[in-house]
């Protein structure tokens, strides 16, 4: 299954450079039961940094060639969170047959109302086996408390940010951290980020030099909640 999917990516993907390399690695991991390698594994196999892989995944999702379901994949026995689940969403367009069929008996041309003309035939779209159609809506963040009013959503987000910031081991630039937080919760849920930052803080050595811990805004911008601690 993986090699067949790799050929589909090579033949039909519009992605280029490192984005194409990441998509090929994801295709290699398609065993028919879903694609769910960890970010660290993808980075090693694509020859990229984890941040580079995460950036490529976002671009591929924007291109419509990849659907990302955060933490919908494999449950690592050492972690409380799952890896992401990925779905490759390629499609191929085939041309309609160009040779018209000649009827056995002459037929009158079709009549169209005055002022109208027949529409041009459209090429049928053939979707590649095993992939979802690219016309499907992109993934939407689970952070959609639609039952809350706009004011309540803001208050909810602020409470969760305060919880995140209180857990983060280095307190710097809360204004920038909050801006990064607002963007981060468009990609995943506050609960996932908070659980990840707990693991991050717990695994810091007792003698860790705080100067080498990234600012909270940097941690969020780099999708560090995806790291496999």
C-alpha positions in Angstrom: 0.0 0.0 0.0 2.8 2.4 0.9 4.6 2.1 -2.4 1.4 2.6 -4.4 0.7 5.7 -2.4 4.2 7.0 -3.0 3.6 6.7 -6.7 0.4 8.6 -6.4 2.2 11.4 -4.6 5.0 11.5 -7.2 2.5 11.5 -10.1 -0.1 13.9 -8.7 1.2 16.1 -5.8 1.7 19.8 -6.5 4.0 20.1 -3.4 7.7 20.9 -3.9 10.9 20.7 -2.0 10.8 19.6 1.6 7.0 19.6 1.6 7.0 16.9 -1.1 9.6 14.9 0.8 7.4 15.0 3.9 4.4 13.9 1.9 6.4 11.0 0.4 7.5 9.9 3.9 3.8 10.0 5.1 2.8 8.0 2.0 5.4 5.4 2.9 3.8 4.9 6.3 0.4 4.3 4.8 -0.3 0.6 5.6 -4.0 0.9 4.9 -5.0 1.4 8.5 -4.1 5.1 8.7 -0.9 7.2 8.8 0.3 8.1 12.3 4.1 8.4 12.6 5.3 10.8 15.3 6.9 14.1 14.4 10.3 13.0 15.6 10.2 9.9 13.3 9.0 12.0 10.3 11.9 14.5 10.9 14.5 11.7 11.0 13.2 10.0 7.8 12.7 13.3 5.9 16.1 14.7 7.0 14.5 17.8 8.5 14.1 19.4 11.9 10.9 18.8 13.8 9.9 22.4 13.3 10.6 22.0 9.5 8.3 19.0 9.4 5.5 20.8 11.3 5.8 23.8 8.9 5.6 21.4 5.9 2.5 19.7 7.4 0.8 23.1 7.7 1.6 24.0 4.1 0.4 20.6 2.8 -2.9 21.0 4.7 -3.2 24.5 3.2 -2.6 23.0 -0.2 -5.4 20.6 0.3 -3.2 17.5 -0.1 -3.2 16.5 3.6 -5.7 16.3 6.4 -4.5 16.4 10.0 -6.5 15.0 12.9 -4.6 16.0 16.0 -3.8 13.1 18.4 -6.1 10.8 16.4 -3.4 8.2 15.8 -1.1 5.8 17.8 -1.1 5.8 21.6 2.5 5.8 22.7 2.7 3.7 25.9 5.1 6.2 27.4 2.9 9.2 26.8 -0.6 10.3 27.7 -1.3 11.7 24.2 -1.5 10.1 20.8 0.3 10.9 17.6 -1.5 12.8 14.9 -3.5 10.9 12.3 -2.9 12.0 8.7 -4.9 11.4 5.5 -3.5 12.1 2.1 -6.0 13.9 -0.1 -4.9 13.8 -3.7 -7.1 13.7 -6.8 -6.3 13.2 -10.5 -8.2 14.7 -13.4 -8.8 12.5 -16.4 -9.9 13.8 -19.8 -13.2 12.7 -21.3 -13.0 10.5 -24.4 -12.4 12.8 -27.5 -13.8 10.4 -30.1 -17.5 11.0 -30.6 -19.8 8.1 -31.1 -21.6 8.2 -34.5 -25.3 7.3 -34.3 -26.6 4.7 -36.7 -29.3 7.0 -37.9 -29.2 10.7 -38.5 -30.5 12.8 -35.6 -31.6 16.4 -35.5 -29.4 18.7 -33.5 -30.7 19.5 -30.1 -32.7 22.7 -29.8 -31.8 25.3 -27.2 -33.9 28.2 -26.0 -33.3 31.5 -27.7 -30.3 33.4 -26.2 -28.8 30.3 -24.6 -26.1 27.9 -25.7 -25.0 24.4 -24.6 -22.5 24.5 -21.8 -19.0 23.2 -22.5 -18.5 19.6 -21.3 -16.6 19.4 -18.1 -13.8 16.9 -17.5 -14.7 14.3 -15.0 -12.6 14.2 -11.8 -11.2 10.8 -10.7 -10.2 10.6 -7.1 -7.3 8.4 -6.3 -8.1 5.2 -4.5 -7.8 5.3 -0.7 -7.7 9.1 -0.5 -10.4 11.6 0.6 -11.6 14.1 -1.9 -9.8 17.5 -1.8 -13.2 19.2 -2.0 -13.9 18.1 1.6 -13.7 20.9 4.1 -10.3 21.2 5.8 -9.8 20.1 9.4 -11.3 22.5 11.9 -9.9 22.9 15.4 -11.7 21.0 18.2 -11.6 24.3 20.1 -15.0 25.5 18.9 -17.2 26.0 22.0 -20.1 27.1 19.8 -22.5 26.9 22.8 -20.6 29.9 24.4 -21.2 33.5 23.5 -18.2 35.5 22.1 -17.5 37.0 25.5 -17.6 33.6 27.2 -15.2 32.1 24.6 -12.7 34.9 25.3 -13.0 34.3 29.0 -12.6 30.6 28.5 -9.5 31.1 26.4 -8.0 33.5 28.9 -8.5 31.1 31.8 -6.8 28.3 29.8 -4.0 30.6 28.9 -3.5 31.6 32.5 -3.3 27.9 33.4 -0.8 27.2 30.6 1.4 30.2 31.6 1.4 29.2 35.3 2.7 25.8 34.4 5.3 27.0 31.9 8.8 27.0 33.6 10.0 30.2 32.1 7.9 33.4 32.6 8.8 35.8 29.8 6.8 38.1 27.6 3.3 37.2 28.5 1.9 39.5 25.9 3.7 37.6 23.1 2.8 34.3 24.7 -0.8 35.2 24.6 -0.7 36.1 20.9 1.0 32.8 20.2 -1.6 31.0 22.4 -4.5 32.4 20.3 -2.9 31.0 17.2 -2.1 27.7 18.8 -5.7 26.9 19.9 -6.7 27.3 16.2 -4.6 24.1 15.6 -5.4 22.0 18.6 -7.3 22.1 21.9 -6.2 24.0 25.1 -6.3 20.7 27.0 -3.7 19.1 24.7 -1.3 22.1 25.0 -1.7 22.1 28.8 -1.1 18.4 29.1 2.0 18.7 26.9 3.4 21.6 28.9 3.0 19.6 32.1 5.1 16.8 30.6 7.6 19.3 29.3 8.1 20.9 32.7 8.2 17.6 34.5 11.0 16.3 32.3 13.3 19.3 32.8 16.3 18.3 34.9 16.4 19.9 38.4 19.6 21.7 37.5 18.2 23.0 34.2 19.6 26.5 33.3 16.4 28.5 32.8 18.2 30.6 30.2 18.1 27.6 27.8 14.4 27.1 28.1 12.6 28.8 25.2 10.2 31.6 25.8 6.6 30.4 26.1 5.7 32.3 22.8 8.5 30.4 21.0 7.4 27.1 22.5 3.9 27.7 21.2 4.9 29.0 17.8 7.1 25.9 17.2 4.2 23.5 18.0 6.2 22.1 20.8 3.1 20.4 22.2 3.7 17.9 19.4 7.1 16.8 20.8 7.4 13.3 22.0 8.7 13.7 25.5 
